[in-house]
Amino acid sequence: MGMSFVKLFLILLVFVLCSVSASCDTDSACRRRHRRHSLDGDKAALVAFKKSVLVDPESMLSNWEDGVHVCNFTGVTCNKQHHRVTKIDLSSYGLVARIPPFLSNLTALRVLNLYENHFFGTIPPEISSLQHLRTIVFNRNNLNGSIPDSFALLTGLTVFDAMENNLTGPLPPSFFSNCTQLKVIDLSYNDIRGRIPVEIGNCPGLWTLSLYNNQFTGQLPPSLTNTTLYNLDVEYNLLYGELPSELVSKLPTLVFLHLSYNNMRSHGNNTDLDPFFATLGNCTGLMELELAGMGLGGRLPSSIGHPNLKRLELQENSIFGSIPAEIGNLSNITMLNLTSNFLNGTIPEEFSLLVMLERLFLSRNLFHIRIPSTLGKLPHLGLLDLSNNRFDGEIPASLGDLVALRSLFLNNNLLSGAIPRELLKCSNLYMLDLSYNKLQGRIPQELNEIREIRGFINLSHNFLEGRLPIELSKLENVEEIDLSSNNLHGNIFPQISSCIAVKMINFSHNSLEGQLPESLGDLKNLEAFDVSNNSITGNIPMSLSKINLTFLNLSYNNFEGMVPSGGIFDSATYMSFLGNLRLCGATSSRPSCPRTKHWFRSRTFLVILIVVIVVSVLLSAGCCVIGIRRIKLMVSLSKNGRLRKPPTPDIMHNFPRITHKELSNATGGLVMTVGAGNGGGAIENMGNSTANMLTGSIGYIAPELIELGILCTQETPSTRPTMLDAADDLGRLKRYLSGDTTVTFASSLGISSSTIGDH
């Protein structure tokens, strides 16, 4: 019974399905309903995608709403009939999200481009169900984990680009099991490990294989010869073995071969480069060969002259000997890099044949010759780097004929003589470095010819002399100026402020003098300023505190005064000001500056005050004694009735005379003479400011002291002040000199308090 019911149900179901199918075959409305249903499904998937996005900084998905037709969504493309979504391009939107698995509902999708966003997490394996997918671009995101094994189902995939992510694990061999359409694989800048699968040979149309900057090991699989590789880039991995001569000989379509920074070696136990370079003759279209940083040994072979090569990088190896004359066969070369090897001997005349050469790097070798003048015959040469060798002799003037020269590095050699004027006529120079040589003479005035220089000019550590060239002020676009460790003198001219783009100035270890100009504060881009070990004087310009300096060195000069505050001066340490003995301030050798003190409260004035009081008392006492004795003598004479002129009292012979020297010794070198001139005194052996202040004070007190002395000489004892009164008056005077201006002298001077009520 149950079985009969099931059979009946199946029969009815088949009938219904057949009926629906038949009606759809004949009814266009049914087909439209089916398409609408599929498009609605695409829209639902994309709306759900938007909801999964955590950050949309520029609101690029703002119109992904129900009220907007899905084919009008930003970054969404439909097919011509607007039946289905075929392309999603969200490149450089800055989105933060996981890649949602329900993208698998977009069954007609052909292109998925998520370039340069912040998608994170693993690659969802559900994407493998998108049978029509042709292009996947995930590069420059934060994806991690492994490439799903299920990607083997993407049999129509032609481009897989996932560079600059955090992908790990091995590259699954299954990925290449059905890759007959695959043309481009770019997995650079990840952390993929293991060997390059042999199955990669199943991709006959493979055109580009970029695996650089991963952790691949082993050797390049020989099966790569089954492909049509145009670009092979496996730099910065852990591949080993001999240079792949046999592999390269079977890849005649190679145009770009980049093997740098692996553990490969040359033939003959790393002594022979000729077999590999000879093989390259089969790659007639080869344009770029990069074999840097592998420690390759041997001499440069005569087979090096591949006629189509435009770029040859052999830096950071162990190549030795001379450069062969066959280098001249590189007739199309634009960049030749032989830096950091053991090359020596001569630079052949055939270099003049490299008329297309734009960049030449020969630095860090063992050349001990003169710079050949033939290098001045390269019309397109824009960069010449001969630094860190032992080139000697003079700089050839012919280098001034390099009209396209933008960067010249001759530093760290043994070059001597003057800087040729012709060299500075290379008006397109961007960077010039002649430092660490033995150059002499003045810096040519033609320096202003390179006013378009925008990088740096470095002439430091030579024997250049003469005044600091004012022509520097013409270099308005230069960012760095280094003339340190020479024999330059003169002032730093105010016009230096014309170098409005400069970020670093180093004039240290010269003989510069004068003051720093305030115009330095106009250098708004200046970040580092070093004038240490010169003879610069004066105050530190306050204007330096108003710019964005991050490094300052003023040490070992003759600066004076207070270290300014604000800006760099609030963060600089005492090391920036060493050797300036007359500087003061928190970061100098003298943490505190001398304060401006009130003269009346200074220690010097107190000493002078004491001396004045002591001398005044002595003079007053002497006057009193002389007066008393004179009065007694006059009384005695009147009693005897004698009216003759009395002789000079003996007391005058016995009165102690204070000589200039004795007074000078008693006052510690402070010699005073009380005389005319508003009753003031002249103070010797003191600074002008001290003398002026003291003269003003004595101008007020001297009349009082004179009046006190006169009172002490009065003939009548009752009109003379007592010693107590005199001491009281001197005490008042002392308080006045100490700053108490309310003190007066009318109470006792001339009216002795001891006489009131007496007699």
Sequence and secondary structure as in RCSB ss.txt:
>XXXX:A:sequence
MGMSFVKLFLILLVFVLCSVSASCDTDSACRRRHRRHSLDGDKAALVAFKKSVLVDPESMLSNWEDGVHVCNFTG
VTCNKQHHRVTKIDLSSYGLVARIPPFLSNLTALRVLNLYENHFFGTIPPEISSLQHLRTIVFNRNNLNGSIPDS
FALLTGLTVFDAMENNLTGPLPPSFFSNCTQLKVIDLSYNDIRGRIPVEIGNCPGLWTLSLYNNQFTGQLPPSLT
NTTLYNLDVEYNLLYGELPSELVSKLPTLVFLHLSYNNMRSHGNNTDLDPFFATLGNCTGLMELELAGMGLGGRL
PSSIGHPNLKRLELQENSIFGSIPAEIGNLSNITMLNLTSNFLNGTIPEEFSLLVMLERLFLSRNLFHIRIPSTL
GKLPHLGLLDLSNNRFDGEIPASLGDLVALRSLFLNNNLLSGAIPRELLKCSNLYMLDLSYNKLQGRIPQELNEI
REIRGFINLSHNFLEGRLPIELSKLENVEEIDLSSNNLHGNIFPQISSCIAVKMINFSHNSLEGQLPESLGDLKN
LEAFDVSNNSITGNIPMSLSKINLTFLNLSYNNFEGMVPSGGIFDSATYMSFLGNLRLCGATSSRPSCPRTKHWF
RSRTFLVILIVVIVVSVLLSAGCCVIGIRRIKLMVSLSKNGRLRKPPTPDIMHNFPRITHKELSNATGGLVMTVG
AGNGGGAIENMGNSTANMLTGSIGYIAPELIELGILCTQETPSTRPTMLDAADDLGRLKRYLSGDTTVTFASSLG
ISSSTIGDH
>XXXX:A:secstr
 HHHHHHHHHHHHHHHHHHHHHHHHH HHHHHHHHHHHHHHHHHHHHHHHHH SB TT TTTT STTS GGGSTT
EEE TTS SEEEEE TT   EEE  GGGGG TT  EEE  SSEEEE   GGGGG TT  EEE  SSEEEE   GG
GGG TT  EEE  SSEE SB  GGGGTT TT  EEE  SS  EEE  GGGGG TT  EEE  SSEEES   GGGG
GS  SEEE  SS  EEE  HHHHHT TT SEEE  SSEEE HHHHTB HHHHHHGGG TT  EEE  SS  EEE 
 GGG  TT  EEE  SSEEEE   GGGGG TT  EEE  SSEE S   GGGGG TT  EEE  SS   SB  GGG
GG TT  EEE  SS  EE   GGGGG TT  EEE  SSEEEEE  GGGGG TT SEEE  SSEEEEE  GGGGGG
TT  SEEE  SSEEEEE  GGGGG TT SEEE  SSEEEE   GGGGG TT  EEE  SSEE SB  GGGGG TT
  EEE  SS  EE   GGGGGS  SEEE  SSEEEEE   SGGGGT  GGGGTT TEEESTTSSSSS      GG
GSHHHHHHHHHHHHHHHHHHHHHHHHHHHHHHHHHHHHHTT  S     HHHHHS    HHHHHHHTTT  EEE 
SSTT EEE SS HHHHHHHHHHHHHHHHHHHHHHHHTT SSGGGS  HHHHHHHHHHHHHHHTT TT   TTTTT
S TTTTT  
